[in-house]
Every structure is written in structure tokens, then in C-alpha cells.
Amino acid sequence: MYVCMCHAVTEDQVKKAIDAGADSPRRIAKGCKAGTDCGSCVRRIQALLGEHGARPCPTARLAAKLGLADPQAPVAPAPAAAPVVPLRAARAA
């Protein structure tokens, strides 16, 4: 499966770069140019890095640093909202 359509880089090529020591999208780009043109593949590259134990996505690091919920964790249903009371029209003077 292609990860980067601009430079015809496959998922296997990205995984080989990770196995060879690439630990960020920038280092992967140095080897195969993936992520250097339109940038639409960078999120997939970050996901592959995270799956292979390399540097996780910056958003995940920031969420962990701020103590926010894990985006992979199941979400609890929101509590029921209070009933909506319509506003009364203002009286003309």
C-alpha cells in the first residue's frame, strides 16, 4: 500500500526506514522523500512510527503532558443536557 503518492513510497519502505533507525517523519523523508511534497502522508508516517515504538505523534505527546484522556480510550457517553427553554420575545415599547 502506498503511503506517499507524490513520491511513490510504500508502507513497506517506511517500515524498513524505521527498522534502519529513522525515528521521526523528517528522518524518513531524508531517505525516501515521503512527506516532503504535499504533506498528506505525514499523519500516516507518524502512525507507523508510533506502531513501531518510535517517536509518537506530537499531538499524543502533548495530550499526555497535559494529562488529557488517551485518544484511543473508549469515550464515556455525555450526561443528559438540561431541557432547552425558549427565549421569550422582547416586548415592543
C-alpha positions in Angstrom: 0.0 0.0 0.0 1.3 3.5 -0.9 1.9 5.9 2.0 3.2 8.8 -0.2 1.6 9.1 -3.6 3.8 12.1 -4.6 7.0 10.0 -4.4 5.5 6.5 -4.7 6.7 5.4 -1.3 5.1 2.3 0.1 4.3 1.3 3.7 7.0 -1.3 3.5 9.6 1.3 2.5 8.6 3.4 5.5 8.8 0.4 7.8 12.2 -0.5 6.5 13.4 3.1 7.2 12.0 2.8 10.8 13.8 -0.5 11.2 17.0 1.1 10.0 16.8 3.7 12.7 14.5 6.5 11.4 12.6 7.8 14.4 10.8 10.9 13.0 9.0 11.9 9.8 11.9 14.2 9.0 14.4 11.3 9.1 12.1 9.1 7.0 11.9 12.0 4.5 15.7 12.2 4.2 15.8 8.6 3.0 12.8 8.3 0.7 11.3 11.9 0.3 8.0 10.8 1.8 6.2 13.7 3.3 8.2 16.4 1.5 5.7 17.4 -1.2 2.0 17.8 -0.3 2.3 16.5 3.3 -0.9 14.5 3.3 1.1 11.3 4.2 2.8 12.7 7.3 0.0 11.6 9.7 0.2 8.0 8.4 4.0 8.1 8.7 3.6 9.3 12.3 1.1 6.5 13.0 3.6 4.0 11.6 6.3 5.4 13.8 4.1 5.0 16.8 3.2 1.5 15.9 6.8 0.5 15.7 7.9 2.1 19.0 9.5 5.2 17.6 8.5 8.8 18.4 4.8 9.1 18.9 2.7 11.7 17.2 3.3 15.2 18.7 -0.4 15.5 19.5 -0.3 12.3 21.6 2.8 13.6 23.5 1.0 16.9 24.2 -2.1 15.2 25.4 -0.1 13.0 27.7 1.8 16.0 29.0 -1.4 17.9 29.7 -3.0 14.9 31.4 -5.8 14.6 28.8 -7.6 11.4 28.0 -5.9 8.9 25.7 -7.5 9.3 22.3 -7.6 5.5 21.9 -9.5 5.0 25.1 -13.3 4.4 24.8 -15.3 7.6 25.3 -18.0 7.6 28.0 -21.4 8.9 27.0 -22.1 12.6 27.8 -24.6 13.3 30.6 -28.1 14.3 29.5 -28.4 18.0 28.9 -30.8 20.2 30.7 -34.1 20.9 28.7 -33.9 23.9 26.4 -36.2 26.7 27.4 -37.2 29.0 24.5 -36.5 32.7 24.9 -39.4 35.0 25.1 -39.7 37.7 22.5 -38.9 41.1 23.9 -41.9 43.3 24.3 -42.1 46.3 22.0 -42.3 49.6 23.9 
